[in-house]
């Protein structure tokens, strides 16, 4: 069982609830949530209190151990780069499989039923969601969200901030550019550039976005 200080969760929405359940299942002591929605303050989620807004996280003496419970990739990046005094933890659900050779960045969460195979690299503050899989030798950038039931074959390269949508599949040796969004149920069979949305079987570009 993990030891150390209690762990806080930044965010108190639906994804934060799943992060909290993973945190508790992995044996950590949950300390509570911070969320900017004042309507949630004073409530409890899975028995843990919502303590106040995110700025109050900075008031805890000596920093704190925490994980971000927000599914939006851009927002996770903003928080991680703003709250630099926090000790970010990587959390793995006990019913996930992560091979010992996998390298996980700080702040990454691996949820129930996820599978990550040998020599995969997962960047900081990523989400490998429920029943998703990342096969051998994949290289996943920071702030990526691999949604529930999505599957990456071996040697896939995923840029920073990508969203791999619910139930999507990616064939081997494909490269997906930073901040690209793969629509739910899509099959990615070729390389995709940054800052696009691609959907369908096979996945085709439907939107080109301006990178902010």
GIFEN-V938736 format. One record per backbone hydrogen bond with DSSP energy under -0.5 kcal/mol. NH is the residue of the N-H (numbers start at 0). CO is the residue of the C=O. E is the energy in kcal/mol with one decimal. If there is no record, write none. Layout:
nh:NH co:CO e:E
nh:NH co:CO e:E
//
This chain:
nh:1 co:25 e:-0.7
nh:6 co:28 e:-3.2
nh:7 co:64 e:-2.7
nh:8 co:31 e:-2.2
nh:9 co:66 e:-2.1
nh:10 co:8 e:-0.7
nh:10 co:33 e:-4.0
nh:15 co:68 e:-0.5
nh:16 co:12 e:-1.5
nh:17 co:13 e:-1.3
nh:18 co:14 e:-2.5
nh:19 co:15 e:-2.8
nh:20 co:16 e:-2.2
nh:21 co:17 e:-2.0
nh:22 co:18 e:-2.8
nh:23 co:19 e:-2.5
nh:24 co:20 e:-2.2
nh:25 co:21 e:-2.0
nh:26 co:23 e:-1.4
nh:27 co:22 e:-2.1
nh:29 co:27 e:-0.7
nh:30 co:6 e:-2.9
nh:31 co:6 e:-0.7
nh:32 co:48 e:-2.8
nh:33 co:8 e:-2.0
nh:34 co:51 e:-3.1
nh:37 co:35 e:-0.9
nh:39 co:36 e:-2.1
nh:40 co:37 e:-0.9
nh:41 co:49 e:-2.6
nh:42 co:39 e:-2.0
nh:44 co:47 e:-2.9
nh:47 co:44 e:-2.0
nh:49 co:42 e:-2.7
nh:50 co:32 e:-3.0
nh:50 co:48 e:-0.8
nh:51 co:32 e:-0.5
nh:55 co:52 e:-1.2
nh:56 co:53 e:-1.5
nh:57 co:54 e:-1.3
nh:58 co:55 e:-1.3
nh:59 co:56 e:-0.9
nh:62 co:59 e:-1.7
nh:64 co:5 e:-0.6
nh:65 co:86 e:-2.3
nh:66 co:7 e:-1.7
nh:68 co:9 e:-2.8
nh:68 co:66 e:-0.5
nh:75 co:71 e:-2.2
nh:76 co:72 e:-2.0
nh:77 co:73 e:-2.2
nh:78 co:74 e:-2.3
nh:79 co:75 e:-2.6
nh:80 co:76 e:-2.0
nh:81 co:77 e:-1.0
nh:81 co:78 e:-0.6
nh:82 co:78 e:-2.8
nh:83 co:81 e:-1.3
nh:85 co:82 e:-0.9
nh:86 co:63 e:-3.3
nh:87 co:85 e:-1.0
nh:88 co:65 e:-2.3
nh:90 co:107 e:-2.0
nh:92 co:109 e:-2.6
nh:95 co:92 e:-2.1
nh:96 co:113 e:-2.9
nh:97 co:95 e:-0.5
nh:98 co:115 e:-2.3
nh:101 co:98 e:-2.2
nh:102 co:119 e:-2.0
nh:103 co:101 e:-0.6
nh:104 co:121 e:-1.8
nh:104 co:122 e:-0.7
nh:107 co:104 e:-1.3
nh:108 co:125 e:-2.4
nh:109 co:90 e:-2.8
nh:110 co:108 e:-0.5
nh:110 co:127 e:-2.7
nh:112 co:94 e:-1.0
nh:113 co:110 e:-1.9
nh:114 co:131 e:-2.0
nh:115 co:96 e:-2.7
nh:116 co:133 e:-2.7
nh:119 co:116 e:-1.4
nh:120 co:137 e:-2.7
nh:121 co:102 e:-3.2
nh:122 co:139 e:-1.6
nh:124 co:105 e:-2.1
nh:125 co:122 e:-0.8
nh:126 co:143 e:-2.3
nh:127 co:108 e:-2.5
nh:128 co:126 e:-0.7
nh:128 co:145 e:-2.8
nh:130 co:111 e:-1.7
nh:131 co:128 e:-2.2
nh:132 co:149 e:-2.3
nh:133 co:114 e:-2.7
nh:134 co:151 e:-1.8
nh:136 co:117 e:-1.9
nh:137 co:134 e:-1.3
nh:138 co:155 e:-2.6
nh:139 co:120 e:-3.4
nh:140 co:138 e:-0.5
nh:140 co:157 e:-2.5
nh:142 co:123 e:-2.9
nh:143 co:140 e:-0.7
nh:144 co:161 e:-2.4
nh:145 co:126 e:-3.2
nh:146 co:144 e:-0.8
nh:146 co:163 e:-2.7
nh:148 co:129 e:-1.8
nh:149 co:146 e:-2.0
nh:150 co:167 e:-2.7
nh:151 co:132 e:-2.3
nh:152 co:169 e:-2.4
nh:154 co:135 e:-2.4
nh:155 co:152 e:-0.7
nh:156 co:173 e:-2.7
nh:157 co:138 e:-2.8
nh:157 co:155 e:-0.5
nh:158 co:175 e:-2.6
nh:160 co:141 e:-2.4
nh:161 co:158 e:-1.2
nh:162 co:179 e:-2.1
nh:163 co:144 e:-2.7
nh:163 co:161 e:-0.5
nh:164 co:162 e:-0.7
nh:164 co:181 e:-1.7
nh:166 co:147 e:-1.8
nh:167 co:164 e:-2.0
nh:168 co:185 e:-2.4
nh:169 co:150 e:-2.0
nh:170 co:187 e:-2.3
nh:172 co:153 e:-1.6
nh:173 co:170 e:-0.9
nh:175 co:156 e:-2.8
nh:176 co:191 e:-1.9
nh:178 co:159 e:-2.4
nh:179 co:176 e:-1.5
nh:180 co:195 e:-2.6
nh:181 co:162 e:-3.2
nh:182 co:180 e:-0.6
nh:182 co:197 e:-2.9
nh:184 co:165 e:-2.4
nh:185 co:182 e:-1.5
nh:186 co:199 e:-2.2
nh:187 co:168 e:-3.1
nh:187 co:185 e:-0.5
nh:188 co:186 e:-0.7
nh:191 co:174 e:-2.7
nh:194 co:177 e:-2.3
nh:196 co:206 e:-2.5
nh:197 co:180 e:-2.6
nh:198 co:203 e:-2.2
nh:201 co:186 e:-0.6
nh:202 co:186 e:-2.9
nh:203 co:198 e:-2.8
nh:205 co:196 e:-3.2
nh:206 co:196 e:-1.5
nh:208 co:194 e:-2.8
nh:210 co:208 e:-0.5
//
